[in-house]
Amino acid sequence: MPERYVLARWPHGPQQRIYSPSTVVEDYFTAGQEYAVDEFVNRCREALRIASDRVQAAYGFPCSNAARSLALVERNAARYPAGEVTVEGIEA
């Protein structure tokens, strides 16, 4: 599957490289765009669920790396709950 990485900068925080096993994240994020933390987390949940479902359909099991990425997103959202998350890029 064509994997992608979303490069996100948390408000007053670190950059995070978010793994997706699918290009579906390109439908949810745009490089240079800022998203409120809650909106960013919700977009991650939906995009990574769809990506993991695609892995499940192709290989018979969900993507554990997508689940790990989402857990890290949720952890960062708890640390940096206010402000905007900036998508700095999407990498192949």
C-alpha positions as CSV (number, residue, x, y, z in Angstrom):
1,M,0.0,0.0,0.0
2,P,1.2,3.5,-0.7
3,E,2.2,4.9,2.7
4,R,2.3,8.6,3.6
5,Y,3.6,10.7,6.5
6,V,1.9,13.8,7.7
7,L,4.3,16.3,9.2
8,A,2.5,18.2,11.9
9,R,3.7,21.0,14.2
10,W,1.8,21.2,17.5
11,P,1.1,24.6,19.0
12,H,4.1,25.7,21.1
13,G,5.3,22.1,20.8
14,P,7.2,19.6,18.7
15,Q,6.8,18.4,15.2
16,Q,5.2,15.0,14.8
17,R,5.6,12.6,11.9
18,I,2.3,10.7,11.6
19,Y,2.3,7.4,9.7
20,S,-0.5,6.4,7.4
21,P,-0.6,3.1,5.4
22,S,-2.7,4.9,2.8
23,T,-2.9,8.0,0.7
24,V,-6.3,8.8,2.3
25,V,-4.6,11.4,4.5
26,E,-4.1,13.5,1.4
27,D,-7.9,13.9,1.4
28,Y,-7.9,15.1,5.0
29,F,-4.8,17.4,5.3
30,T,-3.2,20.1,3.2
31,A,0.4,21.2,3.5
32,G,0.5,24.7,5.0
33,Q,-3.0,24.4,6.5
34,E,-3.7,25.1,10.2
35,Y,-6.3,23.1,12.1
36,A,-7.7,23.6,15.6
37,V,-6.3,20.8,17.9
38,D,-9.8,19.2,18.2
39,E,-10.4,19.3,14.4
40,F,-6.9,17.9,13.7
41,V,-7.4,15.0,16.1
42,N,-10.8,14.2,14.6
43,R,-9.4,14.3,11.1
44,C,-6.6,12.0,12.2
45,R,-9.1,9.6,13.7
46,E,-11.2,9.4,10.6
47,A,-8.3,9.2,8.1
48,L,-6.3,6.7,10.1
49,R,-9.4,4.5,10.6
50,I,-10.1,4.5,6.9
51,A,-6.4,3.7,6.2
52,S,-6.4,0.9,8.7
53,D,-9.7,-0.5,7.3
54,R,-8.0,-0.6,3.8
55,V,-5.2,-2.6,5.3
56,Q,-7.7,-4.9,7.0
57,A,-9.5,-5.4,3.6
58,A,-6.3,-6.2,1.8
59,Y,-4.4,-8.3,4.4
60,G,-7.0,-9.5,6.9
61,F,-5.7,-7.4,9.9
62,P,-5.8,-3.8,10.8
63,C,-2.7,-1.6,10.7
64,S,-1.0,-1.4,14.1
65,N,1.3,1.4,13.0
66,A,-1.8,3.6,12.2
67,A,-3.2,2.8,15.7
68,R,0.2,3.8,17.2
69,S,0.2,7.0,15.2
70,L,-3.3,7.9,16.4
71,A,-2.3,7.2,20.1
72,L,0.6,9.6,19.7
73,V,-1.6,12.2,18.2
74,E,-4.0,11.9,21.1
75,R,-1.2,12.1,23.6
76,N,0.1,15.3,22.0
77,A,-3.4,16.7,21.9
78,A,-3.6,16.2,25.7
79,R,-0.3,18.1,26.1
80,Y,-1.1,20.9,23.7
81,P,-4.9,21.3,23.8
82,A,-5.2,24.9,22.7
83,G,-4.2,26.6,19.5
84,E,-3.6,25.4,16.0
85,V,-1.8,22.4,14.6
86,T,0.1,23.2,11.4
87,V,0.5,20.6,8.7
88,E,4.0,21.3,7.4
89,G,3.9,18.7,4.7
90,I,2.9,15.2,3.5
91,E,5.7,12.8,2.5
92,A,5.7,9.6,0.6
